[in-house]
Amino acid sequence: MDQELIDLMEKGPEDDLGLTVHAQQAIYSVTSALWVKSGLDQPEMVMGHSLGEYMALVAAGIVSSDDGLTLVKNRAVFMERAMPAGKGGMAAVLGLSYRDVSSVIDAMEDVWVANINQARQVVLAGSIHSIREAGPRLKEKGAKKIVPLKVSVASHCPYMESAREELQEYLRGVRMQEPTTRVVFNATAREETEPDKIRTLLADQLVSPVRWDESVRYAADAGIRRFVEIGPKSVLAPLVKRIIPEATVEVVSSHEH
């Protein structure tokens, strides 16, 4: 991590830190440090949500921590380049299933399901206008709340197609090893071990929904009973507990260090 990013994380300004290329590097860097501190160097299985998938690559020995940071930086650059600032956005829909959300937005333009986080927590991505237009329709369908997310790009949707192409090309030159532990990927909610297929899954993740609910259930079906979330703050642990109530869920976050 370079000094410029460290200074931005410590001193701001917050608007600059919030830009995709800076925010994603900062989140990755903090997560990487927490991973080292955690001492959890032999997990049975790893997975990450969106950006977190890159930390999972490191934890599984697929790429080095430094290479992971470079990957995250370039991915963010490609994402920012894919669409003008202020055009796209994302919003969480609480209280509706994926099927119900899809039934509302399938007939709309420029809005898609980006994350299936939990049975009744679905995230939209698309144009800001279309997301706003979808809000009242979703509430009429039964949504409890629509929460706009503080992001500068619309991830995991067709808006990121040019970023997917750039990332796919870039990944061809990135050295990857076969994983030393099991890895579940966002785009398929399944495992993969071949580096070339992993490269494709990482690129596809930019235009495909994050299948988090399905990924957690896959891990549970594989016998995982203890889940540990590592990151700047806890976001996924409550989701995991709702998906698998009987699971043991722990958190390693910067709020505790």
N, C-alpha and C positions, 0 to 999 in steps of 0.2 A: 504494500500500500504506500503510495507516494505522499510526501509531506503536504502537498496541496489539498489532497482529500482529507487528511488528518485535520488540517486547519479548518476546513469547511465543516467537518463533523463537530469540532469543538467550539467554533466561533460563529458559524453561519456565513452569510445570511440564510435563513430557513428556506426562502424561495429557491435559492440556487441548489441547496441540498435536496430539495424536493424534485428536481429534474431527474428524469429516469436514469440517465447515465451516471449521475452522482448517487442517487438514492439506492440504486441496486448494488453498486460497489460498496457502499457503506453497510448495507444490511448483510451482504455476503461477508465482509471483513469482520464484523462483530460476531456473526454466527461461526465463522472459522475459528476465531479466538475462543469462543465458548466451547466449541467442539474439542479443542485441544485441552482446555481446562477440565472438561467433563470426565476424562479418563475412560470414556466408553469406546475403546479402540477395537472391540471385537463384537459388534452387533450381529445378530442373526439375520437381520433384514434392514434395509434402509429405504426411505422414500422422502421426497421433498415436494412441497406445494409450489408450483410455478418456479419462481426464482430459486426456491429452496432445493429444487432438483439438482442444482449445480453443486450444492454442498453435499448432497447424497453421492454424487460422482466421486467427490474427494474421499468421503467416508468409506466408500467401497473400493478405493484404490484405483479407480479408472483414470483419473487425472490427478496431478499434484495440486496443492493448495494455490500456488502461484499461477499455474496454468488455468485453474478454475477462475481466479480473479480476472485474468486477461480475457477469458471466455465471456464472463459476465459483462465486462466493459464493452466488448465488441457487440455482444448481443443487444445491449442497451442502445448503442449507437445505431444499429440496424433498425431497432424498434422506433427510435425517434425520427429516423429518416423516412420511415414508412408512411408517416402521416403528419400533416401540419399540427403544430401545437394548438390546442383549443378546439379541435374538430371532434375528437373522440373522447369517450369516457366509459366508466363502468359503474354499476350499481348493484348492491345486494338486495335480493327479494326474499323477505322473511315470511314464512307461513304458507308457501305454496310448493308443491312438488315440481320436479322437472317436467313432468307430463303436462301439468296445469299451466306452467309458464310457457312451455312450447306452444300450447294450444292458443295462447294469446298472441305471441309474437311471430308465429310462423307466417302469418299473412302480412306482416309489416316488413318494410325495407330498412336495411342498415342497422339491425339490432339482432343479436344472437346470444345464446347461452354460452358463457365463457367458463364458468366453474360450476360443478355439481358438488358442493361442499358437504352436504348432509341432506337427509330426506326432504327437509323443508327449508333449506337455505341454498338458493341458486343465485349466481352472479351473472348479470348481463354485461355485454360489451357492444359498442357500436357508436353511432353518431349521438352527440349530446341531445340533439333535437328528438331523435327517435326514442331514446331512453326516457326523456321527459314525457313524450306522447304515450309511451307504454304504461307509465305509472298509474294513471287513473283506471286504465283497462285492467291492470293487474289487481288493483285494490277492489274493483268491482267483482273480480273473480274470487277474491277472498284473501289477498295478500295482507298481512298485518302491518308491514312496514316496507318502504323502499329507501335504502340508504346509499346515497352517492358515495363513491370511493375517492379518496384523494390520490389520484393517479393522473399522469399527463399523457398517457396513451391508452388505447383500447386493445388489450391483450387477448390472445386465445380466440381470435375471430378472423374472418377473411381480410380485414383491414391490414393484417400483418403478413400478407402473402409475399410482398417484396422483401420483407425482413426474413421470412422463412427461406427464400431463395438465397439471400446473401449469407445467412447463417449456414445453410447447407453447404455452400461453396467454401466458406471459411473453415468449417469443421473437417473438411477433407485434409487439411494441413495440420490438424491438431492430433498429437500423439495420444492414443488411448490404449490402456491395458484391459484385459478381461477382468471383470470384478472379482474381488476376493470374498465378497459376501453377496447375498441376494439383493437385487434392486428392483423395485416396482416403479414403473414409469407412468407419468401423468396421462399420456395420450392413449394408452391402452389398458391401464390398471392391471398390467401383467408384467412378468419378469422378462429380462433380456440379458444376454451375456456377450453377444458378438459386437465388437466395436463399430463395425459398419452399420449395423442395425440400430445401435445406440445413437449414432450420429443422426440417422434419419428420424428417430423418435424425438430427439432434442429439437430438431428443426420443425417437425410437425407440431410440437407442443405450442408453437407460436400461433397456430391457426386452429388448433383443436381444443375442445373443452378440457379443463383439468378434472379428471374423474376421481376426485378425492374420496367421496363416499364409497365408491366401488373399490378403490385401492385399499382403504382401511379394512373393508370386509374381506378382501382377498387375503390380507395379512392375517386376520383373525382365523380365517378358514385354514391357513397354513400353519396354525398353531401358535401364533404370536399372542401373548397375553399381557405383556408389559410394553407400553409405548412411552418413549421419552421425547418430548419436544425440545429442540435446541434453537434458540433465536433471540433477537433483541427483546421481544416481549411475547407473552403467551397469546396465541391466536388459535392454534390447531387443537390444543389439549381439550378444550370444552367440546369441540366438534367430535373428536375421537370418543370421548366419554358418552356422548349422546348416540353415536353410531354403535358402539360396543359397550353398553353399560357395565358389564362385568369385568372389563379390562382395568388393569392398573395403569394409571396415566401420571407421568411426572413431567416436570418442567425445569429446564436449565436456561435461565434468561439473564440479561444484563441487569434487570431489576433486582437480582439477588446477588450480584457480584460487585 
